[in-house]
Amino acid sequence: MHYVKRFIFILFIVAIGVISWVTYQKITHFSTQPLMSNDELFFEVPRGTTAKSLGKLLEDKKILADASLLPWYLKLHPEFTHLKSGFFSLKGVKNVNELLRLLNEGKEMQFHARFVQGTTFKEWRQILDNLPYIKHTLKDKTDAQIYALLDLPTNTGNTNLDGWLFPDTYSYAPNSTDLDLLKRASIRLQKTLAQAWENRAENLPLKTPYDLLILASIIQKETSLVAEEPMVAAVFINRLNKKIRLQTDPTVIYGMGDKYQGNIRKRDLVTPTPYNTYTIDGLPPTPIAMVNKSVLEAAAHPAVTDVLFFVADGTGGHKFSKTLNEHNQAVHAYMQWYRQHIQGKK
């Protein structure tokens, strides 16, 4: 009888060992279990998610068919228990182990919003309204209300948002707000403007940082070549110093608003608006576009030259002139190029 009991005890121990080994293998194999195919590109882990609730969440989202072994696996691998909340991309994640590693590293999924220089806030609003996975809090807000929410300067005499946002590509996490994104752009612009103003050249005919921002926006619209920006700045600075009207077409177009249909007519140049620099003296009342760092620096440090005019040269750049006679010759040369290369192809 003693031997029988001992034999049964040994069988029991062996059975426990086999069961434990099989269970361990199942739990270990669980880590290589592939994720189910699903239509979602990202997965949200709410704050306070536990091992148990994570398993249910994975089943509910049809990411795992059976997550019952997840708590056991996490007991064997406590290094995977430091779950981070947020949104995570499942692209390229093949199995449970890779998923847990992702959720512990906390590398949230990022989306991107691209805003380019030379655009207006009207264009920015259209981009914002179409951004995916962002909280839209500004759709019912006026530009003036958004201006106040961004805590922009109140001493400019207006609430025009053009010029006050730094153009760039901004990353954002799902469920962040459109206002947060704009705050980042406005803070960056204000810092860049403050630096440019602080380090500006001496004796510029500009009274405030806002004047510098207005001038920079005009330069931004006049040339797409960074190398030309100081020369364009010099033209306008020289004109301001000599009390000559700026006579720049981009301001006319801005003042026309929706009336602009792709070309400027002679009557548009003589029709007064607050932005028609053919009819007003000095700078227009507000910036006309968003500006980048290089154009702000160009406005703060114009080239040292006597140029007063410029016109397109047909190669993407401009011909700069000191006298009206030189300018008229440059205009004539451009018109010849235009008739030969543009009108001739129509």
C-alpha positions in Angstrom: 0.0 0.0 0.0 2.8 2.3 0.8 4.3 1.8 -2.6 1.0 2.5 -4.3 0.5 5.8 -2.4 4.0 6.8 -3.3 3.4 5.9 -7.0 0.2 7.9 -7.0 2.0 10.8 -5.5 4.7 10.7 -8.1 2.1 10.4 -10.8 0.4 13.5 -9.3 3.6 15.4 -9.3 4.4 14.4 -12.8 0.9 15.4 -13.9 1.2 18.8 -12.2 4.5 19.2 -13.9 3.1 18.3 -17.3 0.2 20.5 -16.9 2.4 23.4 -15.7 4.8 22.8 -18.6 1.9 22.7 -21.1 0.4 25.8 -19.6 3.7 27.6 -19.6 4.1 26.7 -23.3 0.6 28.0 -24.1 1.3 31.2 -22.3 4.7 31.6 -23.9 3.2 30.8 -27.3 0.6 33.4 -26.7 3.2 36.1 -27.2 3.6 35.0 -30.8 -0.1 34.9 -31.5 -0.7 37.0 -34.6 -3.1 40.0 -34.4 -6.4 39.6 -36.2 -6.9 41.6 -39.4 -8.9 44.7 -38.6 -9.9 47.9 -40.3 -8.5 50.3 -37.7 -5.0 51.7 -38.2 -4.7 52.8 -34.6 -5.6 51.5 -31.2 -6.6 53.7 -28.2 -5.5 52.7 -24.7 -7.6 54.7 -22.2 -6.0 56.0 -19.0 -6.1 53.5 -16.1 -6.1 50.4 -18.5 -5.2 47.2 -16.6 -4.0 43.9 -17.9 -7.5 42.5 -17.6 -9.3 45.5 -19.2 -6.6 45.6 -21.9 -7.5 42.0 -22.9 -11.2 42.8 -23.1 -10.4 45.9 -25.1 -8.3 43.9 -27.6 -11.2 41.4 -28.0 -13.8 44.1 -28.4 -11.7 45.8 -31.1 -11.3 42.4 -32.8 -7.5 42.7 -32.5 -7.2 39.4 -30.6 -9.7 36.5 -30.8 -8.9 35.3 -27.3 -7.0 37.4 -24.8 -7.7 35.3 -21.7 -4.0 34.4 -21.4 -2.9 38.0 -21.4 -2.9 38.5 -17.6 -0.9 35.3 -17.1 1.6 36.3 -19.8 2.0 39.7 -18.1 2.7 38.0 -14.7 5.5 36.1 -16.4 6.8 39.3 -18.1 6.2 42.2 -15.7 8.3 44.4 -17.9 5.3 44.7 -20.1 2.9 45.9 -17.4 3.9 49.6 -17.7 1.1 50.3 -20.2 1.0 53.9 -21.6 -2.3 55.5 -22.5 -2.9 57.1 -25.9 -3.3 56.2 -29.6 -1.0 53.7 -31.2 -0.5 52.7 -34.8 -0.9 49.0 -35.5 0.8 49.2 -38.8 3.6 46.7 -38.9 2.7 45.1 -35.6 2.5 41.4 -36.2 1.9 39.7 -32.8 1.1 40.1 -29.1 4.7 40.6 -28.1 5.2 43.5 -30.5 1.9 45.0 -29.5 2.9 45.0 -25.8 6.3 46.4 -26.6 4.6 49.2 -28.5 2.2 50.0 -25.7 5.0 50.0 -23.1 7.3 52.3 -25.1 4.5 54.8 -25.4 5.2 55.8 -29.0 1.9 57.3 -29.9 0.6 57.6 -33.4 1.2 61.0 -35.0 -0.6 62.8 -37.7 0.8 65.7 -39.6 -0.7 69.1 -40.7 1.3 71.0 -43.3 1.0 74.8 -43.7 3.1 76.6 -46.2 4.4 80.2 -46.2 2.5 82.8 -48.3 -0.9 81.4 -47.4 -3.7 83.1 -45.4 -5.6 82.1 -42.4 -8.6 81.4 -44.6 -6.6 78.7 -46.2 -5.4 77.5 -42.8 -9.0 77.1 -41.6 -9.8 74.9 -44.6 -6.8 72.6 -43.8 -7.8 72.5 -40.1 -11.4 71.7 -40.8 -10.3 68.6 -42.8 -7.6 67.2 -40.4 -8.4 63.7 -39.3 -8.6 62.5 -35.7 -8.3 66.0 -34.2 -10.9 67.7 -31.9 -12.5 70.5 -33.9 -13.1 73.3 -31.4 -12.9 76.3 -33.7 -15.4 75.7 -36.5 -18.0 77.9 -34.8 -15.5 80.6 -33.8 -14.9 83.8 -35.7 -11.4 84.9 -36.6 -11.6 87.6 -33.9 -12.5 85.0 -31.3 -9.7 82.8 -32.4 -7.3 85.8 -32.2 -8.3 86.3 -28.6 -8.0 82.6 -27.8 -4.4 82.7 -29.1 -3.6 85.6 -26.8 -2.1 87.6 -29.6 -1.1 91.3 -29.2 -4.0 93.7 -28.6 -2.1 96.9 -29.6 -2.2 96.3 -33.4 -5.7 97.8 -33.9 -7.1 94.7 -35.5 -7.7 91.0 -35.0 -6.5 89.8 -38.4 -4.7 86.4 -38.0 -2.8 86.6 -41.3 1.0 86.7 -40.5 0.6 85.6 -36.9 1.1 81.8 -37.5 4.4 80.2 -38.3 4.1 78.0 -41.5 5.5 74.5 -41.1 4.5 70.8 -40.8 3.1 70.2 -37.4 2.7 66.7 -35.8 -0.2 66.1 -33.6 -1.6 63.1 -31.6 -5.2 61.9 -32.1 -7.7 63.8 -29.9 -5.5 66.9 -29.6 -7.3 70.1 -30.5 -7.1 72.4 -33.5 -6.6 75.3 -31.0 -3.5 73.6 -29.5 -2.0 73.3 -32.9 -2.6 76.9 -33.7 -1.1 77.9 -30.3 2.1 76.2 -31.2 2.2 78.0 -34.5 1.4 81.4 -33.0 4.0 81.0 -30.2 6.7 80.0 -32.6 5.9 83.0 -34.9 5.9 85.5 -32.0 9.3 84.2 -30.8 10.8 84.3 -34.3 9.4 87.9 -34.8 10.8 89.0 -31.4 14.2 87.7 -32.3 14.2 89.4 -35.7 13.1 92.7 -34.2 15.6 92.5 -31.4 18.5 91.9 -33.9 17.2 94.2 -36.7 19.5 96.6 -38.6 19.7 100.2 -37.4 17.7 103.1 -38.8 14.9 101.0 -40.4 11.8 103.0 -41.2 9.7 100.6 -39.1 8.2 101.6 -35.7 7.1 98.3 -34.3 7.6 94.5 -34.6 4.1 94.5 -36.3 5.5 96.8 -39.1 8.3 94.3 -39.6 5.8 91.5 -39.8 3.7 93.4 -42.4 6.8 94.1 -44.5 7.9 90.5 -44.3 4.5 89.3 -45.5 4.8 91.5 -48.6 8.3 90.1 -49.3 7.0 86.6 -48.9 4.4 87.1 -51.6 6.8 88.9 -54.0 9.5 86.2 -54.3 9.9 82.5 -53.9 13.7 82.7 -53.9 15.3 83.0 -50.5 18.4 84.5 -52.0 16.3 87.4 -53.4 14.5 88.2 -50.1 17.1 90.8 -48.9 17.0 92.6 -52.2 13.2 92.7 -52.3 13.4 94.0 -48.7 15.8 96.7 -49.8 13.5 97.9 -52.5 10.6 98.4 -50.0 12.8 99.9 -47.2 14.3 102.4 -49.7 10.9 103.3 -50.9 9.6 103.8 -47.3 12.7 106.0 -46.6 12.1 108.1 -49.7 8.3 108.3 -49.1 7.6 106.5 -52.4 4.5 104.3 -52.5 5.3 100.6 -52.4 3.2 99.8 -55.4 3.2 96.1 -54.9 0.6 93.9 -56.6 0.2 91.3 -53.8 -1.3 93.9 -51.5 -3.7 95.0 -54.2 -4.8 91.4 -54.7 -5.2 90.9 -50.9 -7.4 94.1 -50.7 -9.6 92.8 -53.6 -10.5 89.7 -51.6 -12.9 87.4 -53.5 -13.2 90.0 -56.3 -9.7 88.9 -57.5 -10.2 86.4 -60.4 -6.6 85.7 -61.4 -5.5 89.0 -63.0 -5.2 92.6 -62.0 -6.7 95.2 -64.3 -5.7 98.9 -64.5 -8.8 99.9 -62.7 -7.9 97.7 -59.8 -4.7 99.6 -59.4 -6.5 102.9 -59.0 -9.4 101.6 -56.9 -8.8 102.6 -53.3 -8.7 99.9 -50.6 -6.8 99.9 -47.3 -4.3 97.5 -48.9 -3.9 99.2 -52.3 -0.3 100.4 -52.1 -0.7 102.2 -55.4 -3.1 104.6 -53.6 -2.0 104.5 -50.0 1.3 105.7 -48.4 3.5 103.4 -46.4 2.6 99.9 -45.3 -0.9 98.3 -45.5 -2.7 97.9 -42.1 -2.0 94.2 -41.6 0.2 91.4 -42.9 -1.1 89.8 -46.1 0.2 86.2 -45.6 2.0 83.8 -43.2 5.8 84.2 -43.2 8.8 82.1 -42.5 12.0 82.8 -40.6 14.2 83.7 -43.6 11.8 86.4 -44.8 11.5 88.0 -41.3 15.3 88.1 -41.2 15.4 89.7 -44.7 13.0 92.4 -43.6 15.1 93.0 -40.5 18.4 93.0 -42.5 17.7 94.3 -46.1 20.5 94.3 -48.6 22.6 97.5 -48.5 21.8 98.9 -52.0 20.0 101.8 -53.7 17.5 99.7 -55.7 14.0 101.0 -56.0 12.4 98.7 -58.5 12.2 95.1 -59.5 10.4 93.1 -62.1 10.3 89.4 -63.1 13.1 88.3 -65.3 11.4 85.2 -66.8 13.6 82.7 -65.0 11.8 82.6 -61.7 13.8 85.6 -60.3 13.7 89.3 -60.6 15.7 92.2 -62.2 16.5 94.9 -59.7 16.9 98.6 -60.8 18.0 101.8 -59.2 16.4 104.2 -61.7 13.0 104.3 -63.4 14.8 104.3 -66.8 16.6 101.0 -65.9 13.3 99.6 -64.6 11.4 100.4 -67.8 14.1 98.7 -69.8 13.8 95.6 -67.6 10.0 95.6 -68.0 10.4 95.8 -71.8 12.8 92.9 -71.7 10.4 90.9 -69.6 7.5 91.6 -71.9 9.5 90.4 -74.9 10.3 87.2 -73.0 6.6 86.8 -72.0 5.3 87.2 -75.6 7.9 84.7 -76.9 7.6 82.0 -74.2 4.2 82.4 -72.8 1.8 83.9 -75.3 3.6 82.1 -78.2 2.7 78.8 -76.7 -1.0 79.5 -76.3 
